[in-house]
Amino acid sequence: MSLYKDIMWSLPGFSKTVKDKEKEKRMRRIFHLFPKRKRSLRVPITPKKQHSSPPHHVSSEVLPIKKRPVLYTTTPPKWIRSLKKDMNIVDDPILIAGKPLDLDDVDPDQNRLSIPFQTLQRNDFLTSDEGMILGDEKINNDGRIGVAAFLVDQRTKQWKVVLKKWVRMCDSGKVLQSFLLSGDWSGVVEANGLKEEDNISLWSFRLNGFLFFALDYAGDSVDFLE
């Protein structure tokens, strides 16, 4: 039924015809077949669009690779433990120092291994007489006086070396002290193919009262930390 007829029937003087009444009944029967839906007062919430964050900018620069820190263990490597057995060494060899070799250490003209005091793991490997010789200020830096010793490389070859003490005064007034291992050191470098930045560890032991050093390089006494 039209909205117009509904309005007219509500006015005075107008009445529904028989045809209109039958049509109204028929429409009511149809409406009863389809129940009304319940209306909800809730307003549907439209999900907000998630703004995707822009991708992080990846730099094309090649970052420098950090050098891995080196930890020198105090347990002698296997070859030094075997050396102790073969040479009948009484006491366990002790770790004296560990460091990467610098350019001067492998220079044949320099012919010395520098062992700065700050790289020393311990300093009790000298006898009192040897300490007096190296501690005498009158003979420091002379280059002709030192403590005679032997150095054993990983091939178990023995080399004659001399341990000296070097004292240097910086412009700032700070005193730097180092041990120097000279003698046949350049021969050790050449025979073992040592080069700059090679990590070495220096071990000490006594045999028949003589001072010995064992040089370990790229061996199992050096542990690399990730």
Secondary structure, DSSP 8 states (H G I E B T S, - for coil): --HHHHHHHTSTT----HHHHHHHHHHHHHHHHS--------------------------S--------EEE-SS--HHHHHHHHHTT-SS--EEEEEEE--TGGG-TTT--EEEEGGGBS----S-HHHHHHHH-TTTTT-SS--EEEEEE-TT--EEEEEEEEEEEE-TTS-EEEEEEEEESHHHHHHHHT--TT-EEEEEEEEETTEEEEEEEESSTTEEE--
